[in-house]
Amino acid sequence: MDEGGGGGAGAGANAAVHHNARSAEDVFRDYRARRAGIVKALTTDVEKFYRQCDPEKENLCLYGLPNETWDVTLPAEEVPPELPEPALGINFARDGMIEKDWLSLVAVHSDAWLLSVAFYFGARFGFDKEARRRLFTMINGLPTVYEVVTGVAKKQSKVSNGSSKSNKSNPKPSKQSNSNSKPAKPAQTKDEEDSGQEGGEEEDQAYMCGACGESYANGEFWICCDVCEKWFHGKCVRITPAKAEHIKQYKCPGCSSKRSRE
């Protein structure tokens, strides 16, 4: 039997952790997939998400699904629901707030929902103290949705790496990164370098994808937005190395959608 939830998403589409898969790692994989879907809604798919959150519609919720997609729909009709429910009525505040503030608010509520779903499974599957600790440690290793949406994750990573960099300013990162090299770190100010004296994380943690929030891994193709200067996995923004060769100035989906609504 599958666990389900999420109104119009349907129990089948929102199927999650199976009863015969009760480890903390299984619940974390479900958490990570749901989180990836929500991050897509608030970053690379933000224009589509914005349109779907029509204030004229009824109370809507944002669901992250176990297949790394997202859905904006009505809450579950059954009471109590099979899973904890996301924040209700996110569409009503859309036109009454600055867009970035509204997206940040949705991100905060989404983080709370993701944790509640993960620990709901933990309680239902009878996790002991060690399993709960392991689950939280894995979750805590990823940036929150809020950190990804607001760019805080990237800033924190840059500060934590300050101690491993020289005082010399590096050039602005190139527009794209091929599969055999990692993104070049942008120039840091002296304040950023000084503030990073306590940091000691490895250099490969210097960048997190602006879409999924995952860290750089050796051999991956990345591309940098020339507007916001955030880095993205090519696969997250559907850009291949061959396609990137013909792009003179790359704008990520978030920056492109902002321009279209201005």
Residue frames as qw, qx, qy, qz and C-alpha x, y, z in Angstrom:
[[0.000, 0.887, 0.462, 0.000, 0.00, 0.00, 0.00],
 [0.417, 0.347, -0.011, 0.840, 1.28, 3.47, -0.92],
 [0.146, -0.611, -0.405, 0.664, 1.00, 6.59, 1.16],
 [0.275, 0.563, 0.470, 0.621, -0.77, 9.35, -0.71],
 [0.157, -0.678, -0.351, 0.626, -1.92, 12.89, -0.32],
 [0.132, -0.311, 0.287, 0.896, -2.54, 16.09, -2.12],
 [0.452, 0.531, 0.243, -0.674, -6.02, 16.90, -3.31],
 [0.718, 0.611, -0.039, -0.332, -6.20, 16.98, -7.09],
 [0.108, 0.619, -0.766, -0.134, -2.75, 15.42, -7.38],
 [0.906, 0.001, -0.277, -0.320, -4.37, 12.10, -6.45],
 [0.754, -0.516, 0.404, -0.042, -3.11, 9.33, -4.24],
 [0.913, 0.231, 0.214, 0.259, -1.55, 7.56, -7.23],
 [0.471, 0.755, -0.088, 0.448, 0.42, 10.53, -8.56],
 [0.186, -0.791, 0.374, -0.447, 1.49, 11.46, -5.04],
 [0.956, -0.211, -0.198, 0.039, 2.50, 7.95, -4.01],
 [0.072, -0.851, 0.464, -0.235, 5.41, 8.01, -1.63],
 [0.023, -0.472, 0.857, -0.206, 7.14, 5.64, 0.76],
 [0.745, -0.089, -0.580, -0.316, 6.06, 2.00, 0.70],
 [0.756, -0.567, 0.162, -0.283, 5.40, 0.04, 3.86],
 [0.964, -0.062, 0.044, 0.254, 8.17, -2.40, 2.94],
 [0.556, 0.420, -0.113, 0.708, 10.69, 0.46, 2.68],
 [0.445, -0.848, -0.280, -0.067, 10.92, 1.99, 6.11],
 [0.686, -0.169, -0.127, 0.696, 14.50, 3.19, 6.43],
 [0.121, -0.794, -0.091, 0.589, 15.53, 6.79, 7.05],
 [0.225, -0.271, 0.576, 0.738, 17.25, 6.73, 3.66],
 [0.127, 0.453, 0.803, 0.365, 13.98, 5.84, 1.92],
 [0.069, -0.859, -0.454, 0.228, 12.13, 8.68, 3.64],
 [0.241, -0.640, 0.202, 0.701, 14.97, 11.05, 2.78],
 [0.236, 0.057, 0.708, 0.663, 14.75, 10.10, -0.89],
 [0.029, 0.713, 0.684, 0.152, 11.03, 10.94, -0.80],
 [0.214, -0.834, -0.174, 0.477, 11.82, 14.26, 0.93],
 [0.308, -0.403, 0.427, 0.749, 14.51, 15.12, -1.61],
 [0.192, 0.322, 0.753, 0.541, 12.23, 14.37, -4.56],
 [0.058, -0.833, -0.549, 0.027, 9.34, 16.44, -3.18],
 [0.292, -0.746, 0.029, 0.598, 11.75, 19.27, -2.38],
 [0.324, -0.115, 0.576, 0.742, 13.16, 19.17, -5.93],
 [0.115, 0.599, 0.706, 0.359, 9.66, 19.57, -7.34],
 [0.176, -0.897, -0.337, 0.224, 8.91, 22.57, -5.14],
 [0.367, -0.550, 0.259, 0.704, 12.26, 24.19, -5.96],
 [0.283, 0.210, 0.665, 0.659, 11.44, 23.85, -9.67],
 [0.003, -0.789, -0.601, -0.129, 8.07, 25.53, -9.12],
 [0.259, -0.912, -0.135, 0.288, 9.68, 28.51, -7.38],
 [0.320, -0.590, 0.427, 0.606, 12.68, 28.89, -9.70],
 [0.156, -0.123, 0.737, 0.646, 12.86, 27.39, -13.19],
 [0.037, -0.481, -0.805, -0.345, 9.06, 27.00, -13.51],
 [0.079, -0.369, -0.462, 0.802, 8.22, 30.20, -11.67],
 [0.264, 0.103, -0.274, -0.919, 6.30, 31.80, -14.54],
 [0.489, -0.210, -0.761, -0.372, 4.01, 28.78, -14.87],
 [0.353, -0.348, -0.739, 0.457, 3.63, 28.60, -11.08],
 [0.027, 0.216, 0.185, -0.958, 2.75, 32.30, -10.92],
 [0.403, -0.038, -0.463, -0.789, 0.00, 31.89, -13.53],
 [0.501, -0.260, -0.816, -0.120, -1.52, 28.89, -11.79],
 [0.272, -0.355, -0.628, 0.636, -1.79, 30.72, -8.47],
 [0.095, -0.480, -0.374, -0.788, -4.73, 32.84, -9.65],
 [0.069, 0.007, 0.579, -0.812, -6.21, 34.79, -6.68],
 [0.589, 0.004, -0.140, -0.796, -9.64, 34.39, -8.26],
 [0.665, -0.013, -0.731, -0.150, -9.54, 30.63, -7.72],
 [0.769, -0.594, -0.137, -0.193, -10.36, 28.79, -4.50],
 [0.493, -0.736, 0.463, 0.004, -7.82, 27.98, -1.78],
 [0.828, 0.459, -0.318, 0.044, -4.83, 26.44, -3.52],
 [0.698, -0.603, 0.362, 0.135, -1.85, 24.49, -2.20],
 [0.439, 0.685, -0.572, -0.099, 1.61, 23.78, -3.64],
 [0.931, -0.232, 0.276, -0.054, 2.51, 20.09, -3.53],
 [0.114, 0.625, -0.749, -0.191, 5.92, 18.60, -4.17],
 [0.948, 0.077, -0.025, -0.307, 5.50, 15.12, -5.64],
 [0.760, -0.409, 0.480, 0.156, 7.71, 12.02, -5.23],
 [0.777, 0.364, 0.352, 0.375, 8.61, 12.09, -8.94],
 [0.413, -0.284, 0.086, 0.861, 10.33, 15.49, -8.58],
 [0.019, 0.482, 0.465, 0.742, 7.43, 17.43, -10.09],
 [0.042, 0.181, 0.486, -0.854, 4.98, 19.86, -8.50],
 [0.102, -0.534, -0.739, -0.399, 1.27, 20.58, -8.54],
 [0.148, 0.002, 0.287, -0.946, -0.90, 23.55, -7.56],
 [0.404, -0.322, -0.747, -0.418, -4.31, 22.27, -6.64],
 [0.584, -0.568, -0.010, -0.579, -7.06, 22.14, -4.02],
 [0.224, -0.437, 0.794, -0.359, -6.33, 20.44, -0.70],
 [0.209, -0.063, -0.973, -0.079, -7.28, 16.83, -0.04],
 [0.536, -0.382, -0.260, -0.706, -10.99, 16.28, 0.58],
 [0.754, -0.301, -0.581, 0.053, -10.63, 13.45, 3.10],
 [0.214, -0.683, 0.364, -0.596, -10.48, 14.40, 6.78],
 [0.265, -0.803, 0.340, 0.411, -8.03, 13.75, 8.24],
 [0.617, 0.672, -0.358, -0.199, -5.83, 13.65, 5.12],
 [0.976, 0.013, -0.118, 0.180, -3.45, 10.76, 4.48],
 [0.630, 0.099, -0.158, 0.753, -0.46, 13.13, 4.68],
 [0.175, -0.631, -0.248, 0.714, 0.04, 16.52, 6.34],
 [0.422, 0.784, 0.409, 0.200, -1.30, 19.28, 4.09],
 [0.444, 0.168, 0.026, 0.880, 0.70, 22.26, 2.71],
 [0.028, 0.350, 0.274, -0.895, -0.21, 25.88, 3.49],
 [0.279, 0.613, 0.734, 0.087, -3.70, 26.67, 2.25],
 [0.165, 0.933, 0.310, -0.083, -4.57, 29.65, 0.05],
 [0.543, -0.330, 0.232, 0.737, -1.12, 30.61, -1.24],
 [0.310, 0.460, 0.521, 0.649, -2.79, 32.19, -4.29],
 [0.137, -0.894, -0.426, -0.022, -4.68, 34.84, -2.29],
 [0.404, -0.781, 0.070, 0.472, -1.50, 36.73, -1.33],
 [0.689, 0.201, 0.383, 0.581, 0.04, 36.70, -4.82],
 [0.265, 0.686, 0.281, 0.617, -1.08, 40.12, -6.02],
 [0.372, -0.908, -0.118, -0.155, -0.87, 41.81, -2.62],
 [0.660, -0.616, 0.264, 0.340, 2.86, 41.29, -2.17],
 [0.205, 0.745, -0.558, -0.303, 6.09, 41.97, -4.03],
 [0.892, 0.227, -0.335, -0.202, 6.71, 38.85, -6.08],
 [0.492, 0.376, -0.705, 0.347, 10.01, 37.89, -4.46],
 [0.281, -0.275, 0.606, -0.691, 8.48, 38.31, -1.00],
 [0.841, 0.031, 0.064, -0.536, 5.51, 36.15, -1.98],
 [0.808, 0.307, -0.502, 0.000, 7.78, 33.44, -3.37],
 [0.187, 0.388, -0.723, 0.540, 9.86, 33.57, -0.18],
 [0.562, -0.184, 0.422, -0.688, 6.71, 33.14, 1.92],
 [0.921, 0.150, -0.161, -0.322, 5.62, 30.13, -0.13],
 [0.593, 0.418, -0.646, 0.239, 9.14, 28.72, 0.24],
 [0.148, -0.363, 0.673, -0.628, 9.06, 29.01, 4.04],
 [0.770, -0.034, 0.288, -0.568, 5.70, 27.24, 4.26],
 [0.857, 0.331, -0.365, -0.153, 6.95, 24.59, 1.84],
 [0.296, 0.444, -0.753, 0.386, 9.98, 23.89, 4.03],
 [0.441, -0.212, 0.596, -0.637, 7.67, 23.37, 7.01],
 [0.875, 0.163, 0.024, -0.456, 5.45, 21.03, 4.99],
 [0.685, 0.435, -0.584, 0.028, 8.38, 18.96, 3.70],
 [0.050, 0.356, -0.789, 0.498, 9.64, 18.41, 7.24],
 [0.630, -0.070, 0.431, -0.642, 6.18, 17.51, 8.49],
 [0.884, 0.268, -0.221, -0.314, 5.75, 14.89, 5.75],
 [0.510, 0.439, -0.706, 0.221, 9.18, 13.38, 6.41],
 [0.061, -0.241, 0.772, -0.585, 8.64, 13.09, 10.14],
 [0.783, 0.026, 0.126, -0.609, 5.08, 11.87, 9.63],
 [0.840, 0.273, -0.460, -0.091, 6.62, 8.89, 7.82],
 [0.264, 0.402, -0.741, 0.469, 9.19, 8.59, 10.59],
 [0.454, -0.175, 0.545, -0.683, 6.46, 8.36, 13.22],
 [0.861, 0.152, -0.042, -0.484, 4.31, 6.01, 11.16],
 [0.804, 0.323, -0.496, 0.057, 7.21, 3.66, 10.50],
 [0.812, -0.577, -0.072, 0.046, 8.30, 3.70, 14.13],
 [0.544, 0.581, -0.347, 0.496, 11.71, 5.33, 13.71],
 [0.687, -0.548, -0.294, 0.375, 13.80, 5.24, 16.85],
 [0.224, -0.904, 0.055, 0.360, 15.98, 8.07, 18.10],
 [0.458, -0.364, 0.561, 0.586, 18.94, 7.07, 15.91],
 [0.385, 0.439, 0.688, 0.430, 16.81, 6.79, 12.76],
 [0.045, 0.942, 0.332, -0.032, 15.24, 10.19, 13.41],
 [0.336, -0.771, 0.255, 0.477, 18.66, 11.72, 13.97],
 [0.476, -0.067, 0.664, 0.573, 19.96, 10.17, 10.74],
 [0.286, 0.694, 0.604, 0.267, 16.95, 11.45, 8.80],
 [0.076, -0.972, -0.130, 0.178, 17.32, 14.99, 10.13],
 [0.452, -0.561, 0.418, 0.553, 21.07, 14.98, 9.45],
 [0.441, 0.219, 0.677, 0.547, 20.48, 14.05, 5.81],
 [0.130, 0.856, 0.477, 0.151, 17.75, 16.67, 5.45],
 [0.275, -0.906, 0.018, 0.320, 19.90, 19.30, 7.11],
 [0.567, -0.242, 0.480, 0.625, 22.66, 18.61, 4.59],
 [0.301, 0.521, 0.560, 0.570, 20.53, 20.21, 1.86],
 [0.021, -0.026, 0.093, -0.995, 19.74, 23.94, 1.64],
 [0.301, 0.491, 0.676, -0.459, 16.16, 24.77, 2.53],
 [0.362, 0.644, 0.568, 0.362, 13.77, 25.78, -0.23],
 [0.101, -0.974, -0.149, 0.135, 13.82, 29.28, 1.25],
 [0.454, -0.625, 0.380, 0.509, 17.62, 29.43, 1.03],
 [0.489, 0.160, 0.656, 0.552, 17.57, 28.35, -2.62],
 [0.199, 0.801, 0.521, 0.218, 14.78, 30.76, -3.62],
 [0.161, -0.980, -0.046, 0.112, 16.31, 33.78, -1.89],
 [0.584, 0.668, -0.325, 0.327, 19.93, 33.01, -2.81],
 [0.498, -0.756, 0.360, -0.226, 20.97, 32.63, 0.83],
 [0.961, -0.104, 0.221, 0.130, 22.40, 29.17, 0.15],
 [0.700, 0.548, -0.028, 0.456, 24.87, 30.55, -2.39],
 [0.040, -0.852, 0.254, -0.456, 25.91, 33.40, -0.08],
 [0.753, -0.565, 0.310, -0.138, 26.46, 31.04, 2.85],
 [0.944, 0.120, 0.149, 0.267, 28.55, 28.74, 0.69],
 [0.475, 0.720, -0.122, 0.491, 30.71, 31.61, -0.55],
 [0.318, -0.811, 0.314, -0.377, 31.35, 32.81, 3.01],
 [0.887, -0.367, 0.276, -0.037, 32.20, 29.33, 4.28],
 [0.879, 0.267, 0.120, 0.376, 34.85, 28.97, 1.57],
 [0.104, 0.976, -0.126, 0.148, 36.56, 32.28, 2.23],
 [0.539, -0.707, 0.449, 0.091, 39.37, 30.76, 4.27],
 [0.801, -0.004, 0.517, 0.302, 40.47, 28.45, 1.47],
 [0.535, 0.754, 0.233, 0.301, 40.87, 31.23, -1.09],
 [0.526, -0.041, -0.051, 0.848, 43.71, 33.64, -1.63],
 [0.002, -0.682, -0.286, 0.673, 43.22, 37.39, -1.31],
 [0.040, -0.195, 0.537, 0.820, 43.58, 37.78, -5.04],
 [0.605, 0.397, 0.284, -0.629, 40.31, 38.46, -6.87],
 [0.439, 0.091, 0.824, 0.346, 39.43, 35.86, -9.46],
 [0.158, 0.034, -0.426, -0.890, 37.84, 36.92, -12.74],
 [0.663, 0.113, 0.193, -0.714, 34.08, 36.83, -13.28],
 [0.606, 0.005, 0.796, 0.014, 32.91, 33.25, -13.94],
 [0.051, 0.118, -0.692, -0.710, 32.66, 32.25, -17.56],
 [0.604, 0.021, -0.120, -0.788, 29.25, 31.95, -19.13],
 [0.945, -0.018, -0.175, -0.276, 29.38, 28.17, -19.22],
 [0.381, -0.569, 0.726, -0.066, 31.33, 25.34, -17.66],
 [0.660, 0.276, -0.623, -0.317, 32.27, 22.30, -19.69],
 [0.916, -0.290, -0.183, -0.209, 31.92, 18.79, -18.36],
 [0.821, 0.092, -0.350, 0.442, 35.61, 18.51, -17.47],
 [0.267, 0.219, -0.350, 0.871, 35.94, 21.59, -15.30],
 [0.214, -0.632, -0.684, 0.295, 34.05, 23.09, -12.42],
 [0.075, 0.921, 0.263, 0.277, 32.51, 26.58, -12.27],
 [0.443, 0.281, -0.287, 0.801, 35.04, 29.30, -11.58],
 [0.317, -0.659, -0.541, 0.415, 34.43, 31.08, -8.30],
 [0.175, 0.865, 0.190, 0.431, 33.49, 34.77, -8.75],
 [0.308, 0.417, -0.377, 0.768, 35.53, 37.53, -7.18],
 [0.508, -0.638, -0.548, 0.185, 35.05, 37.98, -3.45],
 [0.054, -0.877, 0.109, -0.465, 35.16, 41.23, -1.57],
 [0.260, 0.376, -0.700, 0.549, 37.57, 41.56, 1.35],
 [0.533, -0.261, 0.387, -0.706, 34.58, 41.53, 3.74],
 [0.929, 0.056, -0.165, -0.327, 33.42, 38.20, 2.29],
 [0.688, 0.331, -0.585, 0.274, 36.90, 36.75, 2.65],
 [0.023, -0.390, 0.607, -0.692, 37.32, 38.02, 6.21],
 [0.698, -0.185, 0.230, -0.652, 33.91, 36.68, 7.22],
 [0.926, 0.140, -0.292, -0.192, 34.87, 33.25, 5.98],
 [0.099, 0.611, -0.727, 0.297, 37.78, 32.70, 8.35],
 [0.583, -0.213, 0.663, -0.419, 35.74, 30.16, 10.32],
 [0.873, 0.331, -0.003, -0.359, 34.76, 28.19, 7.20],
 [0.266, -0.507, 0.797, 0.190, 36.55, 25.06, 6.13],
 [0.823, 0.323, 0.418, -0.210, 34.34, 23.24, 3.65],
 [0.594, -0.049, 0.589, 0.546, 35.88, 21.79, 0.53],
 [0.036, 0.332, -0.318, -0.887, 36.11, 23.79, -2.66],
 [0.092, -0.212, -0.850, -0.473, 33.57, 21.62, -4.46],
 [0.098, -0.641, -0.717, 0.256, 30.88, 22.99, -2.11],
 [0.145, -0.255, 0.016, 0.956, 31.42, 26.54, -3.41],
 [0.347, 0.052, -0.348, -0.869, 28.42, 26.41, -5.72],
 [0.352, 0.289, 0.841, -0.293, 24.88, 25.20, -5.40],
 [0.101, 0.328, 0.706, 0.620, 22.53, 24.94, -8.35],
 [0.213, 0.039, 0.150, -0.965, 20.04, 27.82, -8.45],
 [0.634, -0.092, -0.444, -0.626, 17.32, 25.37, -9.48],
 [0.819, -0.226, -0.520, -0.087, 17.74, 22.21, -7.41],
 [0.454, -0.812, 0.255, -0.263, 20.08, 23.47, -4.67],
 [0.965, -0.134, 0.065, 0.217, 22.47, 20.55, -5.07],
 [0.327, -0.771, 0.379, 0.394, 26.22, 21.14, -4.87],
 [0.516, 0.672, -0.465, -0.257, 28.62, 20.91, -7.80],
 [0.871, -0.194, 0.444, 0.078, 29.91, 17.43, -8.59],
 [0.185, -0.536, 0.619, 0.543, 32.97, 16.83, -10.72],
 [0.222, 0.065, 0.865, 0.446, 32.20, 16.16, -14.39],
 [0.235, 0.693, 0.656, -0.185, 28.80, 17.92, -14.48],
 [0.249, 0.395, 0.340, 0.816, 27.91, 20.53, -17.08],
 [0.134, -0.695, -0.472, 0.526, 26.91, 23.84, -15.52],
 [0.271, 0.554, 0.312, 0.723, 25.91, 27.22, -16.97],
 [0.233, -0.387, -0.395, 0.800, 25.91, 30.65, -15.35],
 [0.163, 0.853, 0.488, 0.081, 23.15, 33.25, -15.77],
 [0.435, 0.277, 0.026, 0.856, 24.60, 36.53, -17.06],
 [0.256, -0.701, -0.183, -0.640, 21.93, 38.52, -15.19],
 [0.680, -0.678, 0.059, -0.272, 21.78, 37.11, -11.64],
 [0.242, 0.632, -0.715, 0.175, 25.11, 35.22, -11.91],
 [0.755, -0.250, 0.520, -0.312, 23.64, 32.07, -10.36],
 [0.110, 0.344, -0.888, -0.286, 24.94, 28.71, -11.56],
 [0.825, 0.092, 0.204, -0.518, 22.64, 25.95, -12.81],
 [0.537, -0.065, 0.815, 0.208, 23.00, 22.32, -13.79],
 [0.192, 0.181, -0.575, -0.774, 22.49, 22.20, -17.54],
 [0.196, -0.275, -0.923, -0.184, 19.92, 19.43, -17.05],
 [0.046, -0.528, -0.637, 0.559, 17.93, 21.57, -14.58],
 [0.223, 0.648, 0.047, -0.727, 17.46, 24.40, -17.10],
 [0.776, 0.447, 0.444, 0.020, 17.42, 22.14, -20.17],
 [0.289, 0.883, -0.334, -0.158, 20.62, 23.50, -21.69],
 [0.958, 0.016, 0.123, 0.259, 23.13, 21.12, -23.28],
 [0.483, -0.504, 0.298, 0.651, 26.81, 21.91, -23.89],
 [0.379, 0.270, 0.603, 0.648, 26.11, 22.04, -27.64],
 [0.006, -0.844, -0.483, -0.233, 23.23, 24.48, -27.18],
 [0.414, -0.815, -0.076, 0.399, 25.29, 26.64, -24.83],
 [0.547, -0.105, 0.372, 0.743, 27.90, 27.17, -27.55],
 [0.158, 0.490, 0.510, 0.689, 25.37, 29.25, -29.48],
 [0.296, -0.861, -0.412, 0.025, 24.16, 31.37, -26.54],
 [0.359, 0.562, -0.159, 0.728, 25.76, 34.82, -26.41],
 [0.165, -0.326, 0.467, -0.805, 24.08, 35.92, -23.18],
 [0.410, -0.272, -0.869, -0.061, 22.31, 33.35, -21.05],
 [0.395, -0.326, 0.243, -0.824, 19.31, 34.30, -18.90],
 [0.011, 0.065, 0.969, -0.236, 17.98, 31.72, -16.47],
 [0.170, -0.534, -0.759, -0.330, 14.22, 30.97, -16.41],
 [0.287, -0.693, -0.491, 0.444, 13.73, 33.17, -13.34],
 [0.166, -0.459, 0.120, 0.865, 15.37, 36.23, -14.89],
 [0.003, -0.144, -0.687, -0.712, 13.61, 35.66, -18.23],
 [0.196, -0.625, -0.747, -0.114, 10.19, 35.48, -16.59],
 [0.239, -0.646, -0.302, 0.659, 10.83, 38.65, -14.58],
 [0.095, -0.230, 0.364, 0.898, 11.59, 40.57, -17.75],
 [0.099, -0.318, -0.776, -0.536, 8.42, 39.29, -19.42],
 [0.260, -0.697, -0.660, 0.100, 6.21, 40.48, -16.54],
 [0.275, -0.419, -0.139, 0.854, 7.76, 43.96, -16.24]]
